[in-house]
Amino acid sequence: MVTASHNPKDYNGMKLVREQSKPISGDTGLQAIKALIQAQDFIESPRRGAVQALDHHAAYQARLLAYLDPVEAIKPLKIVVNPGNGGAGAVIDLIADAVPFEFIKVHFEADGHFPNGVPNPLLVENRGSTIAAIKASGADMGIAWDGDFDRCFFFDHNGRFIEGYYMVGLLAQAFLATDPGSTIVHDPRLTWNTIDITETSGARAVMSKTGHAFMKETMRAEDAIYGGEMSAHHYFRDFAYCDSGMVPWLLIAKLMSATGKTLAELVDDRMLAFPASGEINRRVGDAAAVIKKIEAAFMTPDAVVDRTDGLSLDFKDWRFNLRMSNTEPVIRLNVESRGLPELMQEKTDLLLDLIGGELA
């Protein structure tokens, strides 16, 4: 797949996969491919490849609708949908006539010039149009996607942006309600809410390195029913262990129908139990040196250290993860606490003062 994901239009990139959508990561062949390209050491193939046209629309529509089964039991909802001029609009149109939802469309037409800004709802400045449409229409919730719609972001009926971290916990809870004892995979950045939900259900939470290739590998190795990253990537065993930006919102709509609760009611308690900073990005000169400085400043005998991805330090009532971006020249900070928002904010401010740099 040729995709720049959520990046500006002058970026580009490729995702490479093997059979059955198995990912190729830096640990499983990507570096070898890079070495071959740099050496220009290519071997003439004994046979030519072939191009085949595949009309997958009907099969894809049926696969998505299966997550609402039975559709007749789904309550009609009014939903703001904002593809950010990326690719998600075509899929909404594909299923629109088969679902009982009224879609309020924002920045809906695909346009690679992104006239309404880079399609990355993690940027606060990109959320305003979705929030305004929710408030103007009285929608039940809002959904926004990045450009290639492998991530989806949620807004409640008040227009409040719901951090992806809490959606991971909510989806894990939904899966474990019907499949108790299953394995849930999560990333290292924000963890306590997901672990608490999983272990309370008698299931097992497994940490994976951040990134789609690593998450997919861990999902397969653990045969996990569901995996989620706070960046709004959600992975499903019955979706080839892959992530999808369409499956999560369908499951949440079904959950809202089944419980009669709003999205806000489904997540409020968890947000109070584990307040989090959300991801804060800083551009710094030497990210590795900054992480070493932070480690030296906060390392104490009672700190629990994890280096699955960057530096994670857990204390009794709060924790943080600090990591270098895999795709951008920035350092990323996440902080959370156990029911103590003031402590979370205090530690966040202290860490940012020590990190320095510019907001990215």
C-alpha positions, -999 to 999 in steps of 0.1 A, spaced: 0 0 0 13 34 -9 3 58 18 15 88 38 -11 80 65 -18 112 85 12 131 72 11 163 50 7 159 12 44 162 4 52 130 24 47 95 11 55 60 22 48 23 18 34 -4 40 47 -39 30 30 -71 41 35 -108 35 9 -135 30 -23 -133 51 -15 -96 59 15 -105 80 35 -73 86 71 -67 76 88 -46 104 123 -35 111 127 -68 131 113 -91 104 128 -81 70 125 -44 64 162 -38 71 172 -66 47 150 -50 20 166 -16 27 201 -32 24 192 -47 -10 178 -14 -23 209 5 -12 233 -21 -27 212 -23 -59 217 -60 -56 187 -72 -75 182 -107 -91 162 -110 -123 129 -128 -116 124 -160 -135 88 -151 -141 69 -119 -146 42 -108 -122 6 -103 -132 -21 -77 -125 -56 -87 -117 -86 -65 -111 -106 -72 -80 -140 -57 -72 -141 -62 -34 -169 -37 -26 -197 -62 -20 -174 -85 2 -161 -55 22 -196 -41 27 -208 -75 40 -178 -79 63 -184 -45 79 -221 -50 83 -214 -83 101 -202 -63 130 -237 -48 135 -254 -82 132 -283 -82 136 -287 -48 119 -324 -48 128 -315 -44 165 -294 -13 160 -310 19 171 -310 48 147 -282 72 155 -272 106 142 -234 105 135 -211 132 123 -185 117 100 -154 136 90 -129 119 67 -107 150 65 -109 148 27 -92 114 30 -105 80 19 -131 72 45 -160 89 28 -162 63 1 -167 36 27 -194 55 45 -212 59 11 -208 21 5 -227 11 37 -250 42 41 -281 26 27 -277 -6 48 -274 10 82 -300 29 104 -277 59 108 -281 95 97 -247 107 86 -238 144 90 -209 148 65 -179 171 71 -149 175 47 -163 145 30 -149 146 -6 -115 129 -12 -89 156 -20 -52 148 -18 -45 186 -15 -63 185 19 -79 219 16 -91 218 52 -58 208 68 -38 176 73 -62 147 81 -49 141 116 -75 144 144 -48 141 170 -40 177 162 -63 199 184 -67 225 157 -82 198 134 -111 189 157 -131 222 155 -151 213 124 -162 180 138 -171 195 172 -191 223 155 -211 199 134 -220 178 165 -233 208 184 -251 222 154 -268 189 145 -274 174 179 -256 143 169 -252 113 191 -215 111 184 -188 121 160 -162 102 141 -131 116 124 -104 96 105 -69 101 93 -62 101 55 -60 64 49 -86 57 76 -67 30 95 -74 52 126 -107 66 139 -113 91 166 -144 96 187 -163 126 200 -193 123 224 -226 140 220 -213 171 237 -185 174 212 -159 163 237 -129 145 221 -124 111 237 -87 101 239 -80 69 221 -67 54 253 -102 52 268 -116 37 236 -91 9 238 -104 1 273 -140 3 262 -135 -20 232 -115 -44 254 -143 -45 279 -169 -52 252 -149 -81 238 -142 -96 272 -179 -94 281 -186 -120 254 -152 -138 253 -139 -138 289 -104 -150 294 -92 -138 260 -60 -119 255 -59 -81 250 -28 -64 235 -19 -28 243 9 -4 237 33 10 264 23 47 264 -8 46 286 -16 13 302 -32 12 336 -69 16 324 -65 -12 299 -47 -35 323 -73 -29 351 -102 -36 328 -86 -68 314 -74 -82 347 -107 -75 364 -123 -96 338 -100 -124 345 -82 -120 312 -46 -113 303 -31 -80 291 0 -82 269 22 -52 261 35 -47 226 60 -22 211 42 8 195 35 6 157 12 -14 134 38 -40 124 48 -48 160 12 -48 172 1 -72 144 30 -95 152 21 -96 189 -16 -101 181 -7 -132 160 18 -146 185 -7 -143 214 -39 -151 193 -53 -120 210 -90 -112 203 -84 -75 203 -55 -50 205 -54 -12 207 -30 17 207 -39 50 222 -31 66 188 -65 52 177 -53 21 159 -75 -9 168 -67 -45 158 -90 -75 156 -84 -112 155 -113 -117 131 -100 -90 108 -67 -109 100 -52 -95 133 -51 -62 114 -62 -27 123 -93 -10 109 -107 25 111 -142 12 103 -147 -17 126 -143 3 159 -171 28 154 -195 1 142 -188 -18 174 -193 13 195 -226 21 178 -237 -15 185 -226 -11 222 -246 22 225 -276 5 210 -273 -25 233 -268 -5 265 -289 25 258 -260 46 271 -243 76 254 -206 74 246 -200 98 274 -217 75 299 -196 46 286 -163 62 293 -167 88 320 -160 65 349 -127 53 333 -116 88 325 -120 97 362 -103 66 374 -72 71 352 -68 107 341 -42 111 314 -23 139 297 -28 127 262 2 126 239 24 157 240 50 161 213 82 182 216 108 189 190 143 186 206 178 186 194 189 152 208 160 130 218 182 102 232 200 126 255 167 140 267 155 105 276 187 98 296 183 131 314 147 123 324 156 88 335 184 102 358 160 128 372 132 104 381 149 71 387 142 60 424 142 27 442 104 25 440 103 31 402 93 2 380 112 5 347 101 -8 313 119 -3 280 95 -20 256 93 13 237 112 43 250 113 48 287 84 39 310 86 46 348 57 35 370 53 47 406 25 40 431 1 67 420 14 79 386 35 68 356 49 82 324 62 70 290 87 90 270 97 78 235 112 89 203 88 90 173 93 62 147 83 86 118 90 122 129 119 141 146 101 145 178 99 131 214 65 120 227 53 122 264 23 105 280 15 108 317 -13 92 338 -23 87 374 -47 67 396 -77 90 400 -55 121 408 -58 146 380 -39 173 399 -10 149 404 -10 139 367 -9 176 357 18 184 382 40 157 369 33 165 333 43 201 338 75 191 356 85 166 328 78 192 301 100 218 319 128 193 319 123 181 283 123 217 269 123 220 232 95 233 210 59 221 207 56 199 177 
